Amino acid sequence: MIAQAQEILAQWQRGQSDFTLTTSGSTGAPATITHHRSALEWSAVNTLRAWYNPSDPPIQLCVLPLNKAGGFMQIIRAAVWQTPVWILSPQANPFTDVNAVALLHPDGSVQAFEDAWEKFKPTTVSLTPMQIALVMESPTTATLLHEFNTVLLGGQALSDQTEQRLIQEYPNTRFIHTFGTTETASHFAGREIIPGNSDYCIAPDTQIRTNENGELMVCNPTTKNQWLTLHDKVQIIAPDRFRWLQRSNLYINTGGIKVAVEPLEEFIAHQLQWPLYSFYCAGKSHPVYGEQITLFTTHQTPTEIVMQDLSILPSFQQPKEIVRINTIATLPSGKIYRNPNP
């Protein structure tokens, strides 16, 4: 992975004009997106302005795939900020072997953990919600979160339980739930996780509005200053703030009724007290209804108890089948792969 990071850095240092990324594939077939370096530089500068001290850029720890926007942009930020960046191979709990990190300097040179950690300790890290939930599950890795000043979270929804734990257990660490897509070169908005805050603040030089379907539209240099429509329904609170409601393209069509998956999963997580990464809902093919809501989970709670607890849902939203699986498959981005036939 360090060689891949070095190559990205070298391409940037050589003045390469265009960079191609692949979307996560969480809601459809992966697609390639090409960004000009000026858009990537704008994104890196605005991240620094929005959440850090521009006169003292942080040292990052990168634990995300470098062929996706989240990890790739950490290398670009390090290049633009002229700071070193720690590189660690992505995994579900990325802190299980922190000693395996390598430090990449702006000049392309590399140092090992034992040679540089004390002098260049990272102060910020980007994680997926699934990664941070697993980090907090382990007493050994949970304590490492205290070492960071700022943690950026992105890629999927955060459960209420996770947010409450972050607020209560890490009062001296700032957590920001970011918002963005590959098409916008990573995030263009963020929500600080503090009690009562559900609003995302957008980056400078960004415009937002909604279309007739209530979907978010964004315009900034990463979109070539053209309006880009995202598959997210939002409520605009102010010109620079919005509230996320739900995805607009993640549905199960059952009997002609479209059931939004993410709000359903949030309800199930709250009702059953299950972490979001321990289950998912998907539409299995059904001869009559087209798709049948199916709950896939690693939990062993008896089916009759689960069904009883979820019986307060409207009948069309209730899972019709529960399937036990050993593990939750994820995409390279860290998002859950909602496979209806695991």
C-alpha positions as CSV (number, residue, x, y, z in Angstrom):
1,M,0.0,0.0,0.0
2,I,2.9,2.4,0.7
3,A,4.1,1.9,-2.9
4,Q,0.6,2.9,-4.1
5,A,0.7,6.0,-1.9
6,Q,4.2,6.9,-3.2
7,E,2.9,6.6,-6.8
8,I,-0.1,8.9,-6.2
9,L,2.2,11.4,-4.5
10,A,4.7,11.2,-7.4
11,Q,2.0,11.8,-10.0
12,W,0.9,14.9,-8.1
13,Q,4.5,16.1,-7.8
14,R,5.0,15.6,-11.5
15,G,2.1,17.9,-12.2
16,Q,-0.3,15.3,-13.5
17,S,-3.4,17.1,-14.6
18,D,-6.2,14.5,-14.3
19,F,-6.8,11.7,-11.8
20,T,-9.4,9.0,-12.1
21,L,-11.3,7.4,-9.2
22,T,-13.8,4.6,-9.0
23,T,-17.1,5.0,-7.1
24,S,-17.9,2.6,-4.3
25,G,-20.7,0.6,-6.0
26,S,-22.9,0.7,-2.9
27,T,-26.0,1.6,-4.9
28,G,-25.1,0.4,-8.4
29,A,-22.3,-0.7,-10.7
30,P,-19.0,1.1,-9.9
31,A,-18.2,3.9,-12.3
32,T,-15.0,5.9,-13.0
33,I,-14.9,9.7,-12.2
34,T,-12.1,11.9,-13.5
35,H,-11.1,15.1,-11.6
36,H,-8.7,17.9,-12.6
37,R,-5.9,18.6,-10.1
38,S,-7.3,22.1,-9.6
39,A,-10.5,20.6,-8.2
40,L,-8.6,18.2,-5.9
41,E,-6.4,21.0,-4.7
42,W,-9.5,23.1,-4.0
43,S,-11.0,20.2,-2.0
44,A,-7.8,19.8,0.1
45,V,-7.6,23.5,0.8
46,N,-11.2,23.7,1.9
47,T,-10.9,20.7,4.2
48,L,-8.0,22.4,5.9
49,R,-10.0,25.7,6.2
50,A,-13.1,24.1,7.4
51,W,-11.9,21.8,10.2
52,Y,-8.3,22.5,11.0
53,N,-5.9,25.3,11.6
54,P,-4.6,26.4,8.2
55,S,-1.3,27.7,9.8
56,D,-0.7,24.3,11.4
57,P,-1.9,21.5,9.2
58,P,-2.5,18.1,10.9
59,I,-0.6,14.9,10.4
60,Q,-3.0,12.3,9.0
61,L,-3.3,8.5,9.5
62,C,-4.7,6.9,6.4
63,V,-6.5,3.6,6.9
64,L,-8.8,3.7,3.8
65,P,-8.3,2.2,0.3
66,L,-6.3,4.5,-1.9
67,N,-8.2,3.7,-5.0
68,K,-11.4,5.3,-3.5
69,A,-12.0,8.9,-2.8
70,G,-11.6,8.7,1.0
71,G,-8.1,7.3,1.0
72,F,-6.9,8.9,-2.2
73,M,-7.8,12.4,-1.0
74,Q,-5.8,11.9,2.2
75,I,-2.7,11.6,0.0
76,I,-3.7,14.6,-2.0
77,R,-4.2,16.6,1.2
78,A,-0.8,15.6,2.5
79,A,0.7,16.8,-0.8
80,V,-1.2,20.1,-0.8
81,W,-0.6,20.7,2.9
82,Q,3.0,19.6,2.6
83,T,2.7,17.3,5.6
84,P,3.7,13.7,6.2
85,V,1.0,11.0,6.2
86,W,0.9,7.7,7.9
87,I,-0.2,4.7,5.8
88,L,-1.8,1.6,7.2
89,S,-3.5,-1.2,5.2
90,P,-7.3,-1.0,5.4
91,Q,-9.2,-3.5,7.5
92,A,-12.4,-3.7,9.5
93,N,-10.7,-2.6,12.7
94,P,-7.7,-0.6,11.4
95,F,-6.1,-0.1,14.8
96,T,-5.4,-3.8,15.5
97,D,-1.8,-3.5,14.3
98,V,-0.8,0.2,14.4
99,N,2.9,-0.8,14.5
100,A,2.6,-1.8,10.9
101,V,2.2,1.8,9.7
102,A,4.7,3.6,7.5
103,L,5.2,7.3,7.2
104,L,5.2,8.9,3.8
105,H,7.0,12.3,3.6
106,P,6.2,15.0,1.0
107,D,9.4,14.3,-0.7
108,G,8.4,10.6,-1.2
109,S,10.7,9.1,1.4
110,V,9.4,6.6,3.9
111,Q,10.0,5.9,7.6
112,A,8.9,3.0,9.7
113,F,6.9,3.2,12.9
114,E,9.8,2.8,15.3
115,D,11.8,5.5,13.6
116,A,9.2,8.3,13.3
117,W,6.1,7.7,15.5
118,E,7.1,9.8,18.5
119,K,8.2,12.7,16.3
120,F,5.3,12.7,13.8
121,K,2.3,11.3,15.8
122,P,-0.9,11.6,13.7
123,T,-3.5,14.0,15.1
124,T,-6.3,13.2,12.7
125,V,-7.8,10.0,11.0
126,S,-10.6,9.3,8.6
127,L,-12.7,6.2,9.3
128,T,-16.0,4.7,8.1
129,P,-18.8,4.3,10.7
130,M,-18.3,0.5,10.6
131,Q,-14.6,0.9,11.3
132,I,-15.1,3.1,14.3
133,A,-17.8,0.8,15.7
134,L,-15.4,-2.1,15.6
135,V,-12.6,0.1,17.1
136,M,-14.8,0.9,20.1
137,E,-15.7,-2.8,20.5
138,S,-12.1,-3.7,21.5
139,P,-10.8,-2.2,24.7
140,T,-7.3,-2.3,23.3
141,T,-8.1,-0.2,20.2
142,A,-10.8,1.9,21.8
143,T,-8.3,3.8,23.9
144,L,-6.4,4.8,20.7
145,L,-9.2,7.2,19.7
146,H,-8.2,9.4,22.6
147,E,-4.9,10.1,20.8
148,F,-6.6,12.1,18.0
149,N,-7.7,15.7,18.0
150,T,-10.1,15.2,15.1
151,V,-11.7,12.1,13.6
152,L,-13.5,12.4,10.2
153,L,-16.3,9.8,9.7
154,G,-17.9,9.2,6.3
155,G,-19.2,6.7,3.8
156,Q,-22.5,5.6,5.5
157,A,-25.0,6.5,8.2
158,L,-24.0,6.6,11.9
159,S,-26.2,4.9,14.4
160,D,-27.6,6.8,17.4
161,Q,-25.8,4.4,19.7
162,T,-22.4,5.1,18.1
163,E,-23.0,8.9,18.2
164,Q,-23.9,8.8,21.9
165,R,-20.8,6.7,22.7
166,L,-18.6,9.1,20.9
167,I,-20.0,12.1,22.8
168,Q,-19.9,10.4,26.2
169,E,-16.6,8.5,26.0
170,Y,-14.4,10.8,24.0
171,P,-15.2,14.4,25.2
172,N,-11.8,15.7,24.1
173,T,-11.9,14.4,20.6
174,R,-13.8,16.1,17.8
175,F,-15.8,13.9,15.5
176,I,-17.1,15.2,12.2
177,H,-19.6,13.2,10.1
178,T,-18.6,14.2,6.6
179,F,-20.8,14.3,3.5
180,G,-19.7,13.8,-0.1
181,T,-19.3,11.5,-3.0
182,T,-16.6,10.4,-5.5
183,E,-18.2,12.9,-7.9
184,T,-17.3,15.7,-5.5
185,A,-13.8,14.4,-4.7
186,S,-14.7,13.3,-1.2
187,H,-16.6,15.5,1.2
188,F,-18.0,19.0,0.7
189,A,-19.9,19.2,4.0
190,G,-19.7,18.0,7.5
191,R,-21.6,17.8,10.8
192,E,-19.8,18.0,14.1
193,I,-21.1,15.3,16.4
194,I,-22.3,17.1,19.5
195,P,-25.6,16.9,21.4
196,G,-28.6,18.1,19.3
197,N,-26.7,18.8,16.1
198,S,-28.1,17.3,12.9
199,D,-27.1,20.0,10.5
200,Y,-24.3,19.7,7.8
201,C,-22.3,22.8,7.1
202,I,-21.0,23.1,3.6
203,A,-17.5,24.1,2.5
204,P,-16.7,27.6,1.3
205,D,-17.4,28.4,-2.4
206,T,-20.1,25.7,-2.5
207,Q,-23.7,26.2,-3.4
208,I,-26.6,23.9,-2.6
209,R,-30.3,23.6,-3.6
210,T,-32.9,20.8,-4.0
211,N,-34.7,19.6,-7.1
212,E,-38.4,18.9,-7.4
213,N,-37.9,15.5,-5.7
214,G,-36.2,17.0,-2.7
215,E,-32.8,15.7,-3.8
216,L,-29.7,17.6,-2.9
217,M,-27.9,19.5,-5.7
218,V,-24.4,20.8,-5.3
219,C,-22.2,23.2,-7.3
220,N,-18.5,23.9,-6.7
221,P,-15.1,23.5,-8.4
222,T,-15.2,19.7,-8.0
223,T,-18.3,19.6,-10.1
224,K,-16.7,21.9,-12.7
225,N,-19.1,24.6,-11.3
226,Q,-22.1,22.7,-12.8
227,W,-25.1,21.6,-10.7
228,L,-24.7,17.9,-9.7
229,T,-27.7,16.0,-8.4
230,L,-27.1,13.5,-5.6
231,H,-29.3,10.6,-4.6
232,D,-29.9,12.1,-1.2
233,K,-33.1,13.8,0.1
234,V,-32.3,16.8,2.3
235,Q,-33.9,19.7,4.0
236,I,-32.1,23.0,3.4
237,I,-31.9,25.0,6.6
238,A,-29.8,27.9,5.4
239,P,-27.7,28.7,2.3
240,D,-24.8,27.0,4.0
241,R,-26.6,24.3,6.0
242,F,-28.8,21.3,5.3
243,R,-30.3,18.3,7.2
244,W,-30.0,14.8,5.6
245,L,-33.2,12.8,5.4
246,Q,-32.6,9.7,3.4
247,R,-31.1,8.2,0.3
248,S,-33.4,8.5,-2.7
249,N,-32.2,5.5,-4.6
250,L,-31.8,2.8,-2.0
251,Y,-35.2,1.2,-1.9
252,I,-36.8,-2.3,-1.8
253,N,-39.7,-2.4,-4.1
254,T,-42.1,-4.8,-2.5
255,G,-45.6,-5.2,-4.0
256,G,-45.3,-1.9,-5.7
257,I,-44.4,0.0,-2.5
258,K,-40.9,1.4,-2.3
259,V,-39.4,1.0,1.1
260,A,-36.4,3.2,1.9
261,V,-33.7,0.9,3.3
262,E,-31.6,3.2,5.4
263,P,-34.4,4.6,7.6
264,L,-35.7,1.1,8.0
265,E,-32.3,-0.1,9.1
266,E,-32.0,2.8,11.6
267,F,-35.3,1.9,13.1
268,I,-34.3,-1.8,13.4
269,A,-31.0,-0.8,15.0
270,H,-32.8,1.3,17.6
271,Q,-35.6,-1.1,18.3
272,L,-33.4,-4.2,18.6
273,Q,-30.3,-2.4,20.0
274,W,-28.2,-3.8,17.2
275,P,-25.2,-1.9,15.8
276,L,-25.7,-0.9,12.2
277,Y,-22.8,-3.0,11.0
278,S,-24.2,-6.3,12.4
279,F,-27.1,-6.6,10.0
280,Y,-28.6,-5.2,6.8
281,C,-31.8,-5.3,4.8
282,A,-32.1,-6.4,1.2
283,G,-34.8,-7.3,-1.3
284,K,-34.8,-11.0,-2.2
285,S,-36.6,-11.9,-5.4
286,H,-40.2,-12.9,-4.8
287,P,-42.6,-14.4,-7.3
288,V,-45.6,-12.2,-6.2
289,Y,-44.2,-9.1,-4.6
290,G,-41.2,-8.6,-6.9
291,E,-38.9,-8.1,-3.9
292,Q,-39.3,-9.3,-0.3
293,I,-37.8,-7.4,2.6
294,T,-35.2,-9.8,4.1
295,L,-33.1,-9.2,7.2
296,F,-29.6,-10.6,7.1
297,T,-27.8,-10.6,10.5
298,T,-24.9,-12.1,12.5
299,H,-27.1,-12.1,15.6
300,Q,-28.5,-15.3,16.9
301,T,-31.6,-13.8,18.6
302,P,-34.5,-16.3,18.0
303,T,-36.6,-15.4,14.9
304,E,-39.9,-15.2,16.8
305,I,-38.4,-12.6,19.2
306,V,-37.1,-10.5,16.4
307,M,-40.4,-10.7,14.5
308,Q,-42.3,-9.7,17.6
309,D,-40.1,-6.7,18.4
310,L,-40.5,-5.5,14.8
311,S,-44.2,-6.1,14.6
312,I,-44.8,-2.4,15.4
313,L,-43.6,-1.6,11.9
314,P,-46.3,-1.2,9.2
315,S,-46.8,-4.7,7.6
316,F,-45.2,-3.6,4.3
317,Q,-42.0,-2.6,6.1
318,Q,-41.7,-5.7,8.2
319,P,-39.0,-8.2,7.2
320,K,-40.6,-11.4,5.9
321,E,-37.5,-13.5,6.5
322,I,-34.5,-13.5,8.7
323,V,-31.2,-15.0,7.4
324,R,-28.3,-15.8,9.7
325,I,-24.9,-15.1,8.2
326,N,-21.4,-15.4,9.7
327,T,-20.0,-12.1,8.5
328,I,-21.2,-8.8,7.0
329,A,-19.5,-8.4,3.6
330,T,-18.2,-4.9,2.8
331,L,-17.2,-3.1,-0.3
332,P,-13.6,-1.8,-0.7
333,S,-14.9,1.6,0.6
334,G,-16.0,0.0,3.9
335,K,-19.7,0.3,3.1
336,I,-22.0,-2.7,3.7
337,Y,-22.6,-4.8,0.6
338,R,-26.3,-5.5,0.8
339,N,-26.1,-8.8,-1.0
340,P,-29.6,-10.4,-1.2
341,N,-28.0,-13.8,-1.9
342,P,-24.9,-14.2,0.4
